[in-house]
Amino acid sequence: MIVLLVLFSMLRWTLTASALAAVAPLAVVLLYIFGFRQGKPAGYDRDLFELWLGGPGFAPELPGKTTHPLDDSSHV
């Protein structure tokens, strides 16, 4: 509300432009809540942002299914 008043009154923006600028932070917060938090497991948002910023991890991606070398089911 304060952003709307400052932009409209002090900076002489149009009402539409100042309303859009004032609603933008609210829209970002609602997108974050409903897109990354609501109904998701704990830590989902942090894990997703970490994946986007840092990649899948520091270990190489191996093709196919990998098994532990000491797993007894892999021996005959």
SETILUM-82443 format. One line per field, with one value per residue: residue in one letter; residue number from 1; x, y, z of N, C-alpha, C in turn. Coordinates in nm, 2 decimals. Each point is the difference from the previous one (the first is absolute). Layout:
BEGIN
res <- c(A ...)
n <- c(NUM ...)
n.c1 <- c(X ...)
n.c2 <- c(Y ...)
n.c3 <- c(Z ...)
ca.c1 <- c(X ...)
ca.c2 <- c(Y ...)
ca.c3 <- c(Z ...)
c.c1 <- c(X ...)
c.c2 <- c(Y ...)
c.c3 <- c(Z ...)
This chain:
BEGIN
res <- c(M I V L L V L F S M L R W T L T A S A L A A V A P L A V V L L Y I F G F R Q G K P A G Y D R D L F E L W L G G P G F A P E L P G K T T H P L D D S S H V)
n <- c(1 2 3 4 5 6 7 8 9 10 11 12 13 14 15 16 17 18 19 20 21 22 23 24 25 26 27 28 29 30 31 32 33 34 35 36 37 38 39 40 41 42 43 44 45 46 47 48 49 50 51 52 53 54 55 56 57 58 59 60 61 62 63 64 65 66 67 68 69 70 71 72 73 74 75 76)
n.c1 <- c(0.08 0.11 0.04 -0.13 -0.01 0.11 -0.02 -0.13 0.03 0.11 0.00 -0.12 0.00 -0.05 -0.13 -0.02 0.10 -0.04 -0.12 0.04 0.07 -0.11 -0.07 0.11 0.04 -0.13 0.00 0.12 -0.04 -0.11 0.07 0.09 -0.10 -0.08 0.11 0.06 -0.10 -0.11 -0.02 0.11 0.09 0.04 0.05 -0.12 -0.04 0.06 -0.05 -0.11 0.00 0.04 -0.09 -0.08 0.05 0.00 -0.10 0.01 0.12 0.10 -0.08 0.07 -0.08 -0.03 0.02 -0.13 -0.04 0.03 0.09 -0.01 0.14 -0.05 -0.09 -0.05 -0.11 0.11 0.04 0.06)
n.c2 <- c(-0.12 -0.01 -0.11 -0.04 0.04 -0.05 -0.10 -0.01 0.03 -0.06 -0.11 0.03 -0.12 -0.07 0.00 -0.04 0.08 0.09 -0.03 0.00 0.11 0.04 -0.06 0.04 0.06 0.04 0.02 0.05 0.06 0.03 0.04 0.05 0.05 0.03 0.05 0.05 0.04 0.04 -0.10 0.06 -0.09 -0.01 0.12 -0.02 0.12 -0.03 -0.12 0.05 0.10 -0.10 -0.08 0.10 0.03 -0.12 -0.04 -0.12 0.04 -0.04 -0.10 -0.08 0.02 -0.12 -0.06 -0.02 -0.11 0.07 -0.09 -0.02 0.02 0.02 0.04 -0.09 0.07 0.07 -0.08 -0.09)
n.c3 <- c(0.00 0.08 -0.07 0.01 0.12 0.03 -0.07 0.05 0.13 0.04 -0.07 0.02 0.04 -0.10 0.02 -0.13 -0.04 0.09 -0.04 -0.13 0.02 0.06 -0.10 -0.07 0.11 0.01 -0.13 0.02 0.11 -0.06 -0.11 0.08 0.07 -0.11 -0.05 0.11 0.07 -0.05 0.09 0.02 -0.01 0.13 -0.03 -0.06 0.05 0.12 0.00 -0.04 0.09 0.09 -0.05 0.00 0.12 0.06 -0.06 -0.06 0.00 0.09 0.01 -0.08 -0.10 0.06 -0.12 0.00 0.05 0.11 0.04 0.13 0.00 0.12 -0.09 0.09 -0.03 -0.01 0.10 -0.07)
ca.c1 <- c(-0.08 0.08 0.06 -0.10 -0.01 0.12 0.01 -0.10 -0.01 0.13 0.07 -0.10 -0.02 -0.14 -0.05 0.02 0.14 0.03 -0.07 0.07 0.12 -0.03 -0.05 0.11 0.06 -0.10 -0.01 0.12 -0.02 -0.11 0.06 0.09 -0.07 -0.08 0.08 0.11 -0.02 -0.13 -0.01 0.13 0.07 0.08 0.13 -0.01 0.04 0.14 0.07 -0.02 0.09 0.13 0.02 0.00 0.12 0.13 0.00 -0.04 0.09 0.14 0.03 -0.04 -0.12 0.03 -0.11 -0.06 -0.02 0.13 -0.02 0.11 0.09 0.00 -0.13 0.01 -0.09 0.06 0.08 -0.07)
ca.c2 <- c(0.12 0.12 0.01 0.06 0.14 0.07 0.00 0.07 0.13 0.07 -0.02 0.03 -0.11 -0.02 -0.09 -0.13 -0.03 -0.01 -0.12 -0.12 0.00 -0.03 -0.13 -0.09 -0.07 -0.09 -0.11 -0.08 -0.07 -0.10 -0.10 -0.08 -0.08 -0.10 -0.08 -0.07 -0.04 -0.06 -0.14 -0.06 -0.05 0.09 0.02 -0.01 0.13 0.02 -0.10 0.04 0.12 -0.04 -0.07 0.10 0.09 -0.07 -0.12 -0.12 -0.05 0.00 -0.14 -0.02 -0.07 -0.12 -0.05 -0.12 -0.03 -0.04 -0.07 0.01 -0.11 -0.10 -0.06 -0.14 -0.04 0.02 -0.12 -0.12)
ca.c3 <- c(0.00 0.00 -0.13 -0.09 0.04 -0.04 -0.15 -0.06 0.05 0.00 -0.12 -0.10 -0.09 -0.02 0.10 -0.04 0.02 0.14 0.06 -0.05 0.07 0.14 0.01 -0.04 0.11 0.05 -0.10 0.01 0.12 -0.02 -0.09 0.08 0.09 -0.06 -0.09 0.06 0.14 0.03 -0.04 -0.03 0.11 0.06 -0.06 -0.15 -0.06 0.01 -0.09 -0.14 -0.03 0.00 -0.12 -0.11 0.01 0.00 -0.09 0.06 0.10 -0.04 -0.05 -0.14 -0.02 -0.06 -0.07 0.05 0.14 0.06 0.12 0.09 -0.03 0.10 0.01 -0.03 -0.11 -0.13 -0.02 -0.04)
c.c1 <- c(0.09 0.07 -0.09 -0.01 0.13 0.01 -0.10 0.00 0.13 0.07 -0.09 -0.01 -0.15 -0.05 0.02 0.14 0.04 -0.07 0.08 0.14 -0.02 -0.04 0.11 0.06 -0.10 -0.01 0.12 -0.01 -0.10 0.05 0.09 -0.08 -0.07 0.07 0.11 -0.02 -0.13 -0.01 0.13 0.07 0.09 0.14 -0.01 0.05 0.15 0.08 -0.02 0.09 0.15 0.03 0.01 0.13 0.13 0.00 -0.04 0.09 0.14 0.04 -0.04 -0.12 0.03 -0.12 -0.05 -0.01 0.14 -0.03 0.12 0.09 0.00 -0.14 0.00 -0.09 0.07 0.09 -0.08 0.01)
c.c2 <- c(0.13 0.02 0.07 0.15 0.08 0.01 0.10 0.15 0.08 0.00 0.02 -0.11 -0.01 -0.10 -0.14 -0.05 -0.02 -0.12 -0.13 -0.02 -0.04 -0.15 -0.10 -0.08 -0.11 -0.12 -0.09 -0.09 -0.11 -0.12 -0.09 -0.09 -0.11 -0.09 -0.09 -0.05 -0.07 -0.14 -0.07 -0.05 0.11 0.01 -0.01 0.12 0.02 -0.10 0.03 0.12 -0.04 -0.08 0.10 0.08 -0.08 -0.13 -0.12 -0.04 0.00 -0.14 -0.01 -0.08 -0.13 -0.05 -0.13 -0.01 -0.04 -0.08 0.01 -0.12 -0.11 -0.07 -0.15 -0.05 0.01 -0.12 -0.12 -0.11)
c.c3 <- c(0.00 -0.13 -0.10 0.03 -0.05 -0.15 -0.06 0.04 -0.02 -0.13 -0.13 -0.11 -0.02 0.10 -0.04 0.01 0.14 0.06 -0.04 0.08 0.15 0.01 -0.04 0.12 0.06 -0.09 0.01 0.13 -0.01 -0.09 0.08 0.10 -0.06 -0.10 0.06 0.14 0.03 -0.06 -0.04 0.13 0.06 -0.07 -0.15 -0.07 0.00 -0.09 -0.15 -0.04 0.00 -0.13 -0.12 0.00 -0.01 -0.08 0.09 0.12 -0.05 -0.05 -0.14 -0.01 -0.08 -0.08 0.05 0.15 0.06 0.13 0.08 -0.02 0.10 0.01 -0.04 -0.11 -0.14 -0.03 -0.04 0.11)
